[in-house]
Amino acid sequence: MNKILVTGGCGYIGSHTVVDLAENGFEVISADNFSRSNPLILQGIEKILSHKIINYDVDLCDPKKTENIFIDHPDIKGIIHFAAYKFVDESVREPLLYYQNNIGSLTNLLFCAEKFNIPYFVFSSSCTVYGNPLNMPVTEETPLMQASSPYGATKQMGEQIVTDVTKSKGLKSALLRYFNPVGAHPSVLIGELPIGKPSNLFPAITQTAIGKIKSMQVYGTDYPTRDGSCIRDYIHVCDIAHAHTLAMQYLMEDKPAGFCDVLNLGSGNGSTVLEVIKSFEEITGNQLNYHLGPRRPGDVPAIFSDNKKAKDKLKWELRFDLRSMMETAWNWELNCKKENY
């Protein structure tokens, strides 16, 4: 059984990926210090899998503590690196925090990959690397524009670092560019559990609908889109998670040393913020208390993916539509209220 280290394994996408890897025959170890996640998610993972998951409560910016994970587990074969700060607006306010955390943790892990001869590395990237693209949908060949936020810049830098190290040290790597992961595991034992007021659209919607927050704001209504609000490509988190399992299997299929591939992970469809709100109201019967406000620093007007390459290379098939995304997100919110999360 191949052993995989998942960093940020108790975070939103990381937790769903831990489950998917384990269900597909991998042995999984998590590293998550709960600075941006909740220990309740680890309990949810273990309930779904019916067995314990080893988690290292480690700051990956600490080289020695990071190295100790690999000393304890010399049979680790691959790394999937999620652990990073991810909020665009926060990165605009606190750029040094993002550069220190997101780049420091990545370089520490790559030093360990080299030192302990770990051949496979999957990097959690983002569609923010495209900046404000000129044409839609974006493909993996779309030129990268200047990042619109320090968060996006850390993903651009991260991709370059992984690419350079892969070529020089003979790793086999995949750079996965996510669009907008939403929804929750159908069991509703794990899902998105933001700390403080949510910055992402779906938890803002569900927390408003259930009364955790009084109202939500739509950031910008004067963008050059069909209704003036931002267009994004929403994809179910379980589909994103399964793509990581497939990416690790893809790298293990006799790829040459120094191989590095880039893959978009999106639904291929764009929805505006106001369209998503309207759909949620129609599907759940809840009327949202929201107001229209100014643009948010770091946001781009529109971005959605061409996902053909991931479908072809990974044999990736999407299982969840927008309705499923909303239903699982809402059921997760209802369960959080029931369990007093």
N, C-alpha and C positions, 0 to 999 in steps of 0.2 A: 504494500500500500504506500503510495507516494505521500510524503508529509509536506504540507504547505503552511507557511507562516502568513497569516493575514493581519496586517497592521491596521489599526482602527477597526478591529473585528467586532466591536460592540457598537459601532456607529450605524448609521442608517443603511447605507449600501453594504458596508462591511458585514453586518449581521446577517443580511439576506444571502450574501455570498458564502459565508461560513456554512449556512444551512445547505445551500445548493451544492457546494463542494462535497460536504459529508454525505449527502444523499446520492452523489455520483462516485462514491468509492474512495475519496481522498481522506487522509487523516489531517485534521486541521488544528493548528495552534493559533491563538489570538494574542495580539499585543495591543493593549488599550489602557490608558491611564485615567479614563473617565473625565478628562478635562472638558470634553465636548460630547459626552455620552452618559448613559445611565446604567448602573449595574442591573437594573430590572431587565434590560434587554438581554444580558447574558443569561438570566434565568429563563427568559422566553425562548432563546435558542435551545437551551438544554431540554425544555419541555417538548419542543418540536422534535428534537432528535432522540429523546429518551436516553441521553447519556451526557456526562460531564464534558465540558470543553476547557482545556488548559488556557488560562489567560494570564499574561504577564502585565502587571500594573507598572508600566515602565514609560518614562519620558524618552522617546526615541531620539531626542536631541542630546541625550547623555550617551557618549560613545561606549563607555565601559558597560553600562547596564544593558545597552542594546546588544553588545557582543556576548554578554552572558547568556542570552537566549540561545545563541548558536552553539555556545559551549555545552549548554544543557541538552541540546538537540542536534548533534552532529549529522543526523540523517535527514535534515531539511533539504528538500529538492527544489523548492521554488518559493518565491515571495510575491504576494499581491499587496501592493502598497496603497492603502487608502488614507492612512493617518495624516490629516492636514486640516488647517482651518479653511473654511469654505465660503464665508459670507462676503459678497461683493462690497456691500455698503460698509461693513466693519473694516475691510481691508483698505478702503479709501481713508478712513479715520485713523487707522493704526497700521500703516504700511510696514514699519520695522518688525512688528509682531509677526506679520505674515511671512516676510522674507526670512526671518530667523527660524521660525518653526517649520515652514514648508520646505525650505531648501536644506536646512540643517538635518532634519530627520531623513530626508532622501539620501544625502551624501553619506551619512552614517550607515545606512542600510546597504548602499552600494559598496562601501569599504568592506562590510561583512560578507557580501556576496562574493567579492574577490578573495578575501582571506579564507573563507570556508568552502570555496569551490562550489557555489550554488549557481547552477546554470540558467535557471528560468526566472524571469522578472517581468511582472505585469504592473504597469504604472497607471494609476487613476488620474486621468487627465480630464479635460473639460472643453466644451465648445467655446468657452471664453478665449481659447487660444486664437480663434479666428478674428477676434476684435469685432469691428463693425464691418462685416463683409459686404462687397459691392453687389454680389449676385446670390440668388437662392435657387435651389437648395445648395448647401455647402457640401462639397466632396472632400476627400482626404487630400486632393490636389489643389484645393482652394488656397490661394496665397494667404499667409497669416499677416493680418494687419496689426498695427500697434494695439496692445492690450488696453482695454477700457478701464482696468482696475489693477491694483497691485496683486489681487488674487489671480487674475488672468495672467499677469506677468510671471507669477511663480509657476504656473502650469506651463507657460512657454519655456521658461528656463529649465524646469524639470524635464520636459521632453528632450531638450538639447543635451542635458547632463546624461540622461539615460542612453540616448543615442550614441554619444561620445564614448561612454564607458562600455557599452555593449560592443562597439567596434574594436576598442583598444584591448579589452579583456576577454573577448570571445564569449560573451553572454548570448542568450537568446531572449529577446524582449518583445513585448507588445505594449503600445501606447493606446489606451482606450479613451476616446473623447466622448464623454457623456453629454447628452443634452439635458433634459429636465426630469430626473427620476421622481416618481410620485407613487402614491398608493401604499399598500402594506401587504404582508404575507396573508394569504387567505385564512389562515388559522387565527389571525389577529393577535397572535402572541408576540409578534415583533412588528414594528413600524417606525415612522418618523416621530421622534420625541425631542423636539427642540428645547433648548434651555433658554428661558426668558421668552420675550415676545418673538414670534416666528418671523423670519425674513423671507421664507419661501411661500409661494402662493397657496399650495394645497393645505398645509397646516394652518395658515392664516384663515382660510375659508372654513375649515372644520372647527377651529377653536372659536371663531365668531359664531358659527351656527349653533354650537353647544353652549355658548355663553361664557367661555373662559376669558374671552376678551370682548369688550363692548361693541367695537366696530373695527373694520379693516379699511385700509386705504388702497385705492388703485393709483399706482405711481405713474402719472402721465396720461393725458388724454389727447395730446396734440402730436403724437407720432405719425409719420406718413404710412399708416396702416389702414385697414378697412373700417375700423371703428375708433382709431386714435390711440388705442392701448397697445402695449407691447405684444409681439407674436413670439411664442416659444413652442418648442417641440417636446411634448410631454410623453414620457414612456414609463411603463410600470417597473417598479424597482425589482420585481422578481425576474423580469426579462433582462434587465441590466445584470443582475446577479448571475443568471445562467450564462450570459455571454462571457463572464470571467472564467467559469469552469471550462467552457469551450475554448477560450483563449489559451488557458494553461495546457489543455490537451493538444491544441494546435501547435504550440511551441515544442511539445514533446514528440511530435511526429517527424523525427529525423531532419529538423531544420539545421542548417549549417551554423557553425560558430560565428558570432557577429551579426546574426540575423535580427532585424528590428522592423516591425511592421506597425502601421498606424491604422486604426479602425474607428469609424464613427459609430456610436451607439445611440440611435434615436429612432423614433417611430416613422420618420419621413413625412410627418404632417405638422403643420403649424396652426396653433389656435391662439386667439387673442385672450388677454386677461378677462375682458368683459364676456367673451364667449364661454370661457370656462365657468365663470360665476353663474351665468344664465343656465348652463347645462347642469351645474350642481343643484341649482334651485329646482329645475324641472325633474331631475332624477330622484332627489330626496324629499321634495315637497317643503323644504326650508327656505324661507325668505331671509336673505342676508342683509345685515345692517352694514353697508359700506358707503364710503364717500370718495369722491374724485379729488385727487391732489396733484401736486407738481411732480415732475420727473425726479427720479432718484439717481444720485451720482453713480456712475459706473455702469448703468444699464444701457444696452444697445436696443435699437428700435425693433429689430426682428432677426430671428435666426432659426432655421430648421434644417434637417439633415437629408442627405442622400445616404441611405444605409445599405446600398447594394453590396458594397465590398464585404461588410461584416456578414451579410447573409450568405454570400458566395464562399468566402474563405472559411468561416466558422460553421457553416451549415446551421445558422441561427434562425430560428423561427419565432415570431412574436406571438405570445399566447393571450395577451390582455389588451382590450380596447379601452377607449377613454371612459366608457361607462364602468368597466371593471376597475379602472384606476380610482374613479370617484367612489364607487361602492366600497372598495376595500379601505380607502382612506377614511371614509365616514364610519364604517364598522370598527376600525381601529380606534377612532376618537371616542365612539360609544363605549368601547371596552376600557379605554383609559379612564373614562369617568366612572365606570362600574368598579374598576380596581383602584380608583383614587390615585392614579399616576400623576 
